[in-house]
């Protein structure tokens, strides 16, 4: 394997900001062996880059917003998809009617219209500042959104997902966390983003090993050469994984890589 693709939250992170020591050690050894490292997250691009700067002295190719944005240190953004402005307005208004917290990702800013506990908790989780607007629908009407996010109790989200999917069939709607419901352009997925990176950076998808924990990692797993789910991952993801390793809080991905390195299988 020449390319290693890591999801962040729930996979290599033990909390919102810290990579498990085993995962960090494994990634650094892979870098010393000239392996290519890619990070693929539902987070916004500034959040991913800020987190990685806390742990590494170099920058990496990043798949952000669940695949709506692909960025490389050399080329900058090589893809950026957006939800159509009028469709974004309709989603914001639907979430307002349901009285569910909603936020938009516009021009790499996290924009909210209410300074509530959900917004503040997400800001802390992602380590990004909130940008406030009086009318979120009016804002997204101008330029659409890279992503929209609803935050509510997991059970409430489960109840509204079928209705929202029927109402907005041209937008992908899925959970990236138990209490986070993502809305992204229909062409968006981490697998498609990885294919674009492979084309631009010149590597073979069969030489990739991908790690994840949630349903948004399923497309990534389907195009990777080897897919590895953490034990705390969702049922849907583990059903398509080639390998299941220990939970994120035990450093499962890193320990798996370190074992392969010890056996001489990644030289």
N, C-alpha and C positions, 0 to 999 in steps of 0.2 A: 504494500500500500504506500502511495506517495502523497495522498491528500487526506487530511483529517478534518472533519466538519463537526463543530461542537455547538449544540444549542446551549443556552445559558441557564435561565431560571428552571429549577427542578431537575437539571441534568448535571452541570458541573459546578453550579453555585450552591453554597450551603445556606445562604440568606440572600438578601437583595444585592449585596455588594461584594461578597467574598467567594473566591474560587477555592474549593477544597484543596488542601495541601497535596494530596496524591494526584489530583488532576493537574495542578500547577507543575508539579515535578515531571509528570509524564509529558506535558506539552513542551516544557523546556528541553527535555531530552530529545523529543521529536525535532524541535528546531535545530538542535545541535547536529542532528543527523540529516539536516537539509530537507526535511519534510515540509510540505506546504500546509499551513493551518488556516482554516476559514471558520468564522463564527456566524451562526445563522439564528436569528432571534426574532421574536415578535416585538421587541422593544424598538423605539425610535432610534435612528442612526446616532444622534448625539449622545444618547444614553449608553449605547453599546461602546462607542469610542471612548467615552469618559471612564467607563468601568475598566476597559482593557488597559488604559493608560496607568491605572492604579497598580497593575500587576506586571506590565511588560514595558520594555524600553523601545519597542518597535510597533508599527501598525500593521494591521492584517486586512485582507479582503473581508467585507462584511455583507451579509444578507440581512436586511433590517425590515421592520414592519411586516414580518411573516413572508417576505419575498416581494413586496411592492417596490423596494429599493435595493439595488446592488451597487456597492461602492468598493473601489480599490485605492490603495495609497497612491498608485502611479497615475491612474486614469480619472479619479474622482467618481462621480455617479455615472454608471454605464446603463442604468435603467431606473426609471421612476414612473410608476403607475399611479393614477389617481381615480377616485370615485367621481363620476360625472357630477357637476355642481347641483343640478336639479334633483338628482337621486340622493345626494348627500343632504340636501334640505329636507327631503321627505323622511329620511331616516331620523334626522335630528328631531323633527316634529313628532314622529311616531313615538320616540323615546320620551319626549316631553309629556305627551298624552298619557303614557304609561307611568309617568313620574319616576323614571329611572335615570340615574346619573349618566350623562353623556359627555364625551370630550372628543375633540378633533385634533388631528395631527396635520398642520398646514405649514408648509415651508420649514419643516424641521422644528416647529414650535408646538408645544402642548397647550391647547387652547380650551378654556372652560368658561361657562357663563355663571357658574355658582361656586363660591368659595366654601365648599362643604367638606365633610370628613373623607368622602371618597376621593375627591380631588387631591386633598392634602396627603392622604395615605399613598396615592399613586405617585405623587411628586416625590415623596420620600423614597418609595420603592425604586423608582427609575432614576433618582438623583438628577432630576431636571426641574427647572423653575416653571411655575405656572404662568401662562399668559391669559389675561382676562379680557372678555368681550361682553358687551351688553346683550348681544344677540348672535348666538352661534350659527343659527340658520342663515342669517344675513351674511355672515362671514364666508361660510362654505358656498353660498350662492355665487360668490365672485370667482372662486378658483378651485372649487371642489375640495377634496381631502385625500391625503395619502392613505389615511386610515381613520375610522371612527371606532370608539370604544364605549361600551356600556358596562357599568359596574353595579352589581346587585348580588343578593344572596344566591348561591348556586341553584337552589330549588326554584327560585323565581325565574332565573334565566332559562332553566330547563323547560319551564312552562311556556315561555314566550318564543323560544327558538322556532318551533314549527310554524307559528303564525308569521313571524318575521321572514322566514325563508320563503313562504308562499307569497308574501307581499312584495318582497324584493328578490325575485329569482335571478336577477342579473348581478347580484352582489354575493360574495362568499361570506357566510356567517358561521362562526365557530368559536369555541372556547379556547383561549390560550392559557387561562388559569381557571380554577373552579368558579371564581366570581368575576372573571373578565370575559366579555363577549366582543369579539372582533368583527368588524365589517371592513372588507377590503375589496378592491376591484376583482372582477370575475376571473381575470387571467393570473391572479396572484397565487403563487405557492412557492415554498422553499425549493422544491424540486426543479421547477422551471428556472428559478434564479440560479441554482447550481449549474444547470446545463449551460446557461449564458456565461457564467464564470469559466466553465471548462472550455468553451469556445474561445473566449477572449484571452485566457491565460495559458491555454495550450496543454491541458491535461485530459486524461481519459477517465470517464466516469467509473469505469470498472476498477480504477485504482484508488477509489475514494472509500473511506470508512466514516460513517455518519453516526452521531450520538444524539438521542433525544428522549423526551418524556411525555409529549402530549400529542393530541390529534393533529395539530398543525405541523407535526413532523412526519406524518404519513407520506405526503408527496416526496419529501426528502429521502425517506427510506426506500421508496420505490425506484429511485434512480441511482442510488448509491451502490457501489460494489459490495459493501458489507454494511449492514445496519445493526446498530446496538442500542437497545432500550434499557433504561434503568428500571429496576424492579418497582419503583414508585410510579412508573408510567401508566398511561391509560390502557384499558383493555384493547381498544382498537389499535393502538400503536404496537403493543406487544404481540398482537396477532400477525403483524407483517414484519416483525423484527427477525433477523437471523440469529441474534444472540441477546440474551437478557443477563444483565450484570447487577451487582448490588446497588442499593439505593444511592441517591445523590449525596445524602449526608454521611455515607460511608466511603465516598470517593470511588464509587463503582467504575465509572469510565476510566479514570486514571489507573486504578489497580489492574483493570483488564489490559490496558496498553502496556503497563510495566511488566505484567506477566508475559505478554507476547515478546517484549524486548528481551527479557531474561532468557526466553527460549530461542532467541535468535530469529524470530519469525518476521521481524520488521526491518531487517538490515537491507 
